[in-house]
Protein backbone atom coordinates (compact mmCIF):
# COMPACT_ATOMS: atom_id res chain seq x y z
CA UNK A 1 0.00 0.00 0.00
CA UNK A 2 2.93 2.33 0.42
CA UNK A 3 3.52 2.21 -3.30
CA UNK A 4 0.04 3.48 -4.21
CA UNK A 5 0.17 6.78 -2.35
CA UNK A 6 2.91 8.35 -4.46
CA UNK A 7 1.06 7.27 -7.59
CA UNK A 8 -2.18 8.78 -6.33
CA UNK A 9 -0.43 12.01 -5.49
CA UNK A 10 1.14 12.12 -8.95
CA UNK A 11 -2.25 11.48 -10.53
CA UNK A 12 -3.87 14.22 -8.48
CA UNK A 13 -1.08 16.68 -9.21
CA UNK A 14 -1.20 15.81 -12.90
CA UNK A 15 -4.98 16.22 -12.93
CA UNK A 16 -4.77 19.59 -11.22
CA UNK A 17 -2.11 20.71 -13.68
CA UNK A 18 -4.26 19.64 -16.63
CA UNK A 19 -7.27 21.51 -15.28
CA UNK A 20 -5.16 24.62 -14.72
CA UNK A 21 -3.76 24.38 -18.25
CA UNK A 22 -7.19 24.08 -19.81
CA UNK A 23 -8.55 26.95 -17.72
CA UNK A 24 -5.61 29.13 -18.76
CA UNK A 25 -6.15 28.26 -22.41
CA UNK A 26 -9.83 29.13 -22.23
CA UNK A 27 -9.01 32.39 -20.44
CA UNK A 28 -6.47 33.35 -23.11
CA UNK A 29 -8.94 32.54 -25.89
CA UNK A 30 -11.64 34.62 -24.22
CA UNK A 31 -9.25 37.54 -23.77
CA UNK A 32 -8.17 37.37 -27.43
CA UNK A 33 -11.82 37.34 -28.54
CA UNK A 34 -12.57 40.39 -26.38
CA UNK A 35 -9.60 42.28 -27.84
CA UNK A 36 -10.64 41.41 -31.38
CA UNK A 37 -14.21 42.50 -30.71
CA UNK A 38 -13.01 45.79 -29.21
CA UNK A 39 -10.77 46.42 -32.23
CA UNK A 40 -13.69 45.80 -34.59
CA UNK A 41 -15.87 48.28 -32.72
CA UNK A 42 -13.37 51.13 -33.02
CA UNK A 43 -14.00 53.39 -36.01
CA UNK A 44 -11.18 53.54 -38.56
CA UNK A 45 -8.92 56.58 -38.23
CA UNK A 46 -9.81 59.46 -40.50
CA UNK A 47 -7.23 60.60 -43.01
CA UNK A 48 -5.70 63.94 -42.17
CA UNK A 49 -5.86 66.52 -44.94
CA UNK A 50 -2.56 66.80 -46.73
CA UNK A 51 -1.46 70.15 -48.08
CA UNK A 52 -2.25 70.31 -51.81
CA UNK A 53 0.14 73.19 -52.46
CA UNK A 54 3.47 72.04 -53.87
CA UNK A 55 6.56 72.60 -51.81
CA UNK A 56 8.68 75.55 -52.91
CA UNK A 57 12.14 74.32 -51.97
CA UNK A 58 13.97 71.07 -51.32
CA UNK A 59 13.82 71.53 -47.54
CA UNK A 60 10.05 72.00 -47.70
CA UNK A 61 9.70 68.81 -49.74
CA UNK A 62 11.75 66.86 -47.20
CA UNK A 63 9.62 68.21 -44.35
CA UNK A 64 6.45 67.30 -46.24
CA UNK A 65 7.72 63.77 -46.95
CA UNK A 66 8.64 63.37 -43.29
CA UNK A 67 5.17 64.46 -42.20
CA UNK A 68 3.59 62.03 -44.69
CA UNK A 69 5.79 59.22 -43.36
CA UNK A 70 4.80 60.10 -39.80
CA UNK A 71 1.11 59.91 -40.77
CA UNK A 72 1.76 56.54 -42.42
CA UNK A 73 3.53 55.21 -39.32
CA UNK A 74 0.68 56.41 -37.08
CA UNK A 75 -1.85 54.60 -39.25
CA UNK A 76 -3.62 57.75 -40.39
CA UNK A 77 -2.67 57.11 -44.02
CA UNK A 78 -2.69 53.78 -45.81
CA UNK A 79 0.30 52.73 -47.87
CA UNK A 80 -1.63 53.50 -51.09
CA UNK A 81 -2.56 57.00 -49.85
CA UNK A 82 1.04 57.63 -48.81
CA UNK A 83 2.34 56.55 -52.22
CA UNK A 84 -0.20 58.74 -54.02
CA UNK A 85 0.66 61.83 -51.98
CA UNK A 86 4.39 61.15 -52.34
CA UNK A 87 4.08 60.90 -56.12
CA UNK A 88 2.10 64.16 -56.24
CA UNK A 89 4.73 65.86 -54.13
CA UNK A 90 7.64 64.57 -56.21
CA UNK A 91 5.88 65.40 -59.48
CA UNK A 92 5.22 68.99 -58.42
CA UNK A 93 8.88 69.75 -57.76
N, C-alpha and C positions, 0 to 999 in steps of 0.2 A: 504494500500500500504506500510505502514511502516513494515509490517511483512515480505514482500517478499524480501526486500533488504538483511537482514541477511541470508536468505536462498540462495539467489543468490551468495553472497560472499562465503558461505560455499561450494556451488557447484563449484565455480571457484577455490577456494583453494584446494578442493579435487581433481579436475581435474588436476590442476597443479602438485599436489603431485603424482598423478598416472602417469603422463607423465614423471616426474623426476625419479620415481621408475623404470619405464620400460626402460628409457634411461640408467640408471645406471646398470641395469641387462644386457642389450645388450653390454654395454661397458665392463663389467666384463667378459662376455662370449667371447668377441673378444680378450681381453687381455689373457685369459686362452688359447685360440686357438693359439695365437701368441707364447706364451711360450712353448706350446707343440710342435709346428712346429719347433721352434728353438732348442729344446732338441733333436728332431729327426734328425736334420741336423748335430749335433755334432758327430764326430766319436767316437766310444767307446774307452775308455782308454786302452793303450797297457799294457800288463803284464810286470812288471819289472823282469829281470832275478834274480832268487833266487840262492844263492850259493849252488852248488851240493856237496861240500865237507862237510863231517860230522863234527860236532863240537867236539872239543877235550875234553873240560871240561864242568862241569855243568853250570858255569857262561856263557860260550860261547853259550850253548844251550838256556839259558834263554834270552840272548841278541838276538839270532836268532828268537826265538818265539815272542819276543816283536816287532822285525822288521816286521815279517810276519803279526802280528796283526795290526800294523800300516798301512801296505799296504792294509789289508782287510778293515780297517776303512776308508781309503782314497778312496776306490772303485777301486783300481788298481787290486786287486785279487778278484775273486768270492769266495763264501763260499766253493764251491767244491775244488777250487785250493788251498785255505788255508788249508782245511782238508787234502788234499793229501800231501802237503809240510810238514805239521805238523807230519803226520804219518811217512813220510820218515825220518824226523829229529829224532823223538822218536825211530824209529827202528834202526837207526844207532848208538845210544848211548849205 
